[in-house]
Amino acid sequence: MSLELTANALRLTMRDRELVRGLDMRVAPGDVWCVLGPNGAGKSTLLRTLAGLRPADGGRVLLGGRDVESFPPIELARRRGFLPQTIVDAFSLTVMEAVMSARHPSLPFWAWGESDTAPAVDALHTFELEDLARRDVTTLSGGERQRVNIATLFAQDVELLLLDEPLSSLDLHHQMKTLHELMRVATEQGRSVVYTVHDINLAFQHATHAVLLDGRGGALAGPKDDVVTSEHLSAAFHHPIHGVMLDDELFFRAGRLNGTPP
């Protein structure tokens, strides 16, 4: 796999607000990028723009050297997958049917539902969903439904995975499982991953690169050790954030509002 995603001088706005000003980033095969920033900073807007689902307000997004906005939808769906924050079930499907729906871009119309179940079966196994395969998705808990959403993205079998808040509704085990699998497919299969997240420490432990938005147009992008620092985090989140070492590993803690050290 060799698909590269790049943003050149990317500018994003929302109504009269400038969210991102002049962002440059290069997502190479095998990279795992986390997108951090306060609420309303533009994390979801950035992800949707990288996915080709909204136009950039300046600059360009290139996928494999080609403007992402130039792809026909079916061709784009064969190259990148996008998991939105919210998925609304308009009608009943079994879990297996929901996961199999991701295979649509890869199948000729007449083969729909007839074959190519291996990626879906593998995704169900990966996210511990085999026992739910025959369940109606409308009967699942929020966490179970989110695992189905993630499994569906994996079954799409694309080179670039873009996930908006994939950890929402998941318990700790399945948060760690999801992040582990994202790192695994990047490391072992050369896929590229970009995901938004609120937990700084989980992101820092499960990413190679980071984008940090401050909500005022500022955006830092690069290797995680260069971007995710106490100084940069404190400035972006408008709150003191301190780095602490525990068993030779760096963690970040927010300062208490009463001014005492964390």
C-alpha positions in Angstrom: 0.0 0.0 0.0 1.4 3.4 -1.0 -1.4 5.9 -0.9 -0.3 9.3 0.6 -2.6 12.0 2.0 -1.3 15.6 2.0 -2.7 18.9 3.0 -1.1 22.0 1.5 -1.7 25.4 3.1 -5.1 24.2 4.2 -7.5 26.8 5.5 -10.9 25.9 7.1 -13.6 28.3 8.2 -17.0 27.9 9.8 -19.4 30.8 9.3 -17.3 33.8 10.3 -14.7 31.8 12.3 -11.3 30.8 11.0 -10.7 27.3 12.4 -7.4 26.4 10.6 -5.0 28.7 8.9 -2.3 27.3 6.6 -2.0 23.7 7.8 0.6 21.5 6.1 0.6 17.8 6.8 1.7 14.6 5.1 0.2 11.3 6.1 2.4 8.6 4.7 1.7 4.8 4.6 2.1 3.4 8.1 1.5 6.7 9.9 -1.1 7.0 12.7 -2.2 10.6 13.2 -4.3 11.8 16.2 -6.1 15.1 16.0 -6.3 17.0 19.3 -7.9 20.3 20.3 -10.6 21.9 22.4 -14.3 21.6 21.6 -15.2 23.6 18.5 -11.6 23.9 17.3 -12.4 22.2 14.0 -11.3 18.6 14.5 -14.4 17.1 12.8 -14.3 19.8 10.1 -10.7 18.9 9.4 -11.4 15.2 9.2 -14.4 15.7 6.8 -12.2 17.9 4.6 -9.4 15.4 4.5 -12.1 12.8 3.6 -13.3 14.9 0.6 -16.7 15.4 2.2 -16.5 19.2 2.3 -14.4 21.6 0.2 -11.4 23.3 1.7 -11.7 27.1 2.2 -8.2 27.5 1.0 -5.3 25.3 0.0 -5.6 21.7 -1.2 -6.0 18.1 0.0 -4.3 15.5 -2.2 -4.9 11.8 -2.1 -2.2 9.9 -4.0 -1.2 13.1 -5.6 -4.7 13.9 -6.9 -7.1 16.5 -5.5 -9.4 14.7 -3.2 -12.4 16.7 -4.5 -11.9 15.3 -8.0 -12.6 11.7 -7.1 -16.0 10.2 -8.0 -17.7 8.9 -4.8 -17.3 5.2 -5.7 -13.6 5.6 -6.5 -13.0 7.5 -3.3 -14.8 4.8 -1.3 -12.4 2.2 -2.6 -9.4 4.2 -1.4 -10.4 5.8 1.9 -12.9 5.0 4.7 -14.6 7.6 6.9 -16.2 7.0 10.3 -18.4 9.9 11.3 -19.2 10.8 15.0 -22.8 9.8 14.6 -24.5 7.1 12.5 -28.3 7.0 12.5 -30.0 3.6 11.8 -32.8 4.4 9.3 -33.9 0.8 9.2 -33.2 -2.6 10.7 -30.1 -4.6 9.7 -28.3 -7.5 11.3 -24.8 -6.8 12.5 -23.5 -9.0 9.8 -25.5 -7.1 7.1 -24.3 -3.7 8.5 -20.7 -4.8 8.3 -21.1 -6.4 4.9 -22.5 -3.0 3.6 -18.9 -1.8 3.6 -18.1 -4.2 0.8 -20.4 -2.4 -1.6 -17.7 -0.2 -3.3 -15.6 -3.3 -4.0 -18.3 -5.5 -5.5 -20.0 -5.5 -8.9 -23.7 -4.7 -8.5 -24.9 -8.2 -9.3 -22.6 -9.7 -6.7 -24.1 -7.8 -3.8 -24.7 -10.1 -0.9 -23.5 -13.2 -2.6 -19.8 -13.4 -1.8 -16.8 -11.7 -0.4 -17.8 -12.2 3.3 -14.3 -12.9 4.5 -13.4 -9.2 5.3 -16.6 -8.8 7.3 -16.1 -12.1 9.2 -12.6 -11.1 10.0 -13.7 -7.6 11.2 -16.4 -9.2 13.4 -13.7 -11.4 15.0 -11.3 -8.6 15.4 -13.8 -6.5 17.4 -15.2 -9.4 19.3 -18.6 -9.2 17.7 -19.2 -12.8 16.5 -21.9 -13.4 19.1 -23.8 -10.4 17.9 -23.7 -11.2 14.2 -27.4 -12.0 14.0 -28.6 -9.2 16.3 -30.5 -6.2 14.9 -28.3 -3.1 15.1 -31.3 -1.1 16.5 -31.2 -3.3 19.6 -27.5 -2.7 20.5 -26.1 -0.6 23.2 -24.2 2.5 22.2 -20.9 0.9 22.8 -21.8 -2.3 20.8 -23.1 -0.1 17.9 -19.8 1.8 17.9 -17.8 -1.4 17.7 -20.0 -2.4 14.7 -19.3 1.0 13.1 -15.5 0.4 13.5 -15.7 -3.1 12.3 -17.6 -1.9 9.2 -14.8 0.6 8.4 -12.2 -2.2 8.7 -14.3 -4.4 6.4 -14.1 -1.7 3.8 -10.5 -2.7 3.4 -9.1 0.6 2.3 -5.6 2.2 2.4 -6.6 5.3 4.4 -8.8 5.2 7.5 -10.3 8.4 8.9 -12.2 8.1 12.2 -14.1 10.9 14.0 -14.1 10.2 17.8 -13.9 6.4 17.4 -13.6 5.9 21.2 -16.9 7.5 22.0 -19.2 5.1 24.0 -16.5 2.4 24.3 -15.5 1.0 27.6 -11.8 0.9 28.5 -11.0 -2.5 27.1 -12.6 -1.7 23.7 -10.9 1.7 23.6 -7.6 0.0 24.0 -8.5 -2.7 21.5 -9.5 -0.2 18.9 -6.4 1.9 19.2 -4.3 -1.3 19.2 -5.9 -2.4 15.9 -5.4 1.0 14.3 -1.7 0.8 15.2 -1.5 -2.8 14.0 -3.0 -2.2 10.5 -0.7 0.7 10.1 2.4 -1.1 11.2 1.8 -4.5 9.7 -0.2 -3.6 6.6 1.1 -0.1 5.7 -2.3 1.6 6.0 -2.6 5.2 7.0 -4.8 6.3 10.0 -6.1 9.7 11.1 -8.5 9.9 14.1 -9.8 12.6 16.4 -9.8 12.1 20.1 -10.2 13.9 23.4 -8.0 11.7 25.6 -4.5 13.2 25.3 -2.7 10.3 26.9 -4.4 7.6 24.9 -3.6 9.5 21.7 0.0 10.0 22.7 0.4 6.3 23.4 -1.2 5.2 20.1 0.0 7.6 17.4 3.1 8.4 15.5 2.1 11.9 14.5 -0.3 14.6 15.8 -2.3 17.6 14.7 -3.1 20.1 17.5 -5.7 22.8 16.9 -6.2 25.8 19.1 -9.6 27.0 17.8 -8.2 30.3 16.7 -6.7 29.3 13.4 -3.5 27.9 14.9 -2.5 24.3 13.9 0.6 22.3 14.6 1.3 19.1 12.8 4.2 16.7 12.8 5.7 13.8 14.8 3.9 13.5 18.1 6.9 14.2 20.3 7.3 17.6 18.6 3.6 18.5 18.7 2.3 17.0 22.0 4.2 19.0 24.6 3.1 20.7 27.9 3.7 24.1 26.3 1.7 23.4 23.1 -1.1 21.6 25.0 -1.5 24.4 27.5 -1.7 27.0 24.8 -4.2 25.1 22.7 -6.5 24.1 25.6 -6.2 27.4 27.4 -5.4 25.5 30.6 -2.1 24.5 32.3 -1.1 20.9 31.3 1.9 19.3 32.9 4.0 16.4 31.7 4.9 13.7 34.3 7.0 10.6 34.0 5.7 7.3 35.3 7.8 4.1 34.8 9.8 5.9 32.1 6.7 6.9 30.2 5.4 10.4 29.6 1.8 11.3 30.7 0.0 14.6 30.8 -2.1 16.0 33.6 -4.2 19.1 33.8 -3.5 21.6 36.6 -6.3 22.0 39.2 -8.4 25.1 39.0 -7.4 26.1 42.6 -3.9 26.6 41.4 -2.3 23.8 43.3 0.0 21.4 41.4 -1.6 18.3 39.9 
